[in-house]
């Protein structure tokens, strides 16, 4: 055969019915025929042989046909063309007859390749044939970057700086037809021929001859997408059979003109890579750095999609926290933003969520609750923020989703705001409002909670901590319900402001304050706990309330410089009956309480120093087995008794106290306090306590008294005839006046002083 035609391609317009298209040129193989589908905007889609079309007529000099698998709708063009592989596949064998047909076919293929090459040369930019010897090779990529091809005075190729005119004025018509480019009533978008980046680069969008509101469409990932009134994608109307607009820009797409980039002509969604900008901190030794590096040093939750628009930002917050990973760091919450957190957040180990510390309101204002107008995390009551080991919160205002300020009551408070799930967590300079529990942790070690303001039904509860909780300078107060006309019932909370339970070993509570709680401080089965400078205040009308409540096996608890006011009872000790359940009060005060400054229901208590005024009873004792030592305490204005023993007891040890306004001739202690009774014996044994007065029963002759030490003084009151023998035997012997026995009768008294070796008589009455 011969290749008599230079035709290598043909185009047909689609009509919605035709599927067979003639191929008017010679081709050797089906695989040499290619088909492209081109729409009205010039968008090209290559069709696939065997899937989208088939070919017939290979080897026929006059050509063949292409058959498409579907009839393409009106509005497209099919471009059919030939591409022959540049290969030589005919093999000649030595001494074989001349293969005429194979040779002709090979020559046909070479002719087709030559036609392809000629076509490519014709489509190229080239020198005229009269200019022989010109070199058209361009410089390397680095020399061509951001330059244009130009010609010097001699017509030679040179690289010139790219002018601002390049890329300007590239306006073009965008046209879409229903049924071809989109399906009316179904499609929500149409494909743009290029990425215009901004609606500012589109003219009016016209749909069926009617201009559309700019708010009714947007550019999204290379598409023109149509929106409903809520900003959500919506279907193109059924009767809209044609859509068009003009797209492009009159400014350069490559580089701006000198002094042309100003605030007025930069769109709101324009972006300049921060790696191209430098930041120089103040100071002579400061080093300029890319703004990108500077910005990456601080991560914000908004960098990960937090919208602060009332929709759930849980996912964005968690993504931001997870980004820090095991390396740790800080994620920032921007100032003045409210984020709705509907699900549980987990702060990874060694990471912190940090806010702007904006929650205190106007300085000195204690009659308003302005927190609804501040940036905050609005946490759903079904969610919680979990702190892993080494993680923390700082500078955050967190309140229950749905709160208004001021709240009428605390009746809707629910949920747990913060849950500690790891060791060495920290909460610092934050505020938590409107939950059942502000902070809860069990089995975690070394938590640190400082400068936390909170108003919840229950405040901070640490359970089963074996290694030093540190809770410092916190303030529990009715921040949520306070107001100029708030009743006292709105200012009370039925739980505990601060609670330690089970172990609580060596916990340190310093500078904590509570107001209006049923239990200001609740301690249960803890040991070696110190409360320093803590205070519990109340409304004065909360029946059954305790400022400090020690329950169920507390031991070695020290209250130093603490205060309790306007409670039913200021300090309550109910430590159980196990020996050595001992607590200490050093320099504490109770004032304005209703029933008791101190109430001892169980356990031993040492009360050294301090002031107890204004309650019915200064100190009340309700357990005969409790050893209560009171020394250097001032009592004032107790309407019943400074010290009231509700039960008969001999275990009260009194030192030098000041009973203030009690008045001359009045009792400081009621008659339920009595002396310790001991039975006479050959060797009479004294209790180890520092009681100085004992009642002796029985008539057995006393030959010695055990339990003496240097400086100990005892007075003995005898209830029956009894002989006390004179003896010089150390250390229990008794040296009596005149060296003779003391023969006591009912009502006799004998006072003895021990010098470390013997008892010496210093007084008697017989």
Helices and strands as residue ranges (DSSP letters): E 9-13, E 20-23, G 30-32, E 33-38, E 44-46, E 53-56, E 64-68, E 77-82, H 100-122, H 141-144, E 147-151, E 157-161, E 172-177, E 189-191, G 199-201, E 206-207, E 210-211, G 214-216, E 217-220, E 223-226, E 242-247, G 263-265, G 274-276, E 278-279, E 289-290, H 291-296, E 299-300, G 301-304, H 314-324, G 325-327, E 329-332, E 338-341, E 345-347, E 351-354, G 370-373, E 376-379, E 385-387, E 392-394, E 397-400, E 416-420, E 426-433, E 437-442, E 448-455, E 458-463, E 470-472, E 475-476, G 488-491, E 493-503, E 508-510, E 513-515, E 517-526, E 530-532, E 535-537, E 546-551, E 557-560, E 563-565, E 569-574, E 582-591, E 596-602, E 604-613, E 617-621, E 628-631, E 634-636, E 641-645, E 652-654, G 660-662, E 676-679, E 683-685, E 693-697, E 704-706, E 713-718, E 722-724, E 734-735, G 737-739, E 742-744, E 749-754, E 759-765
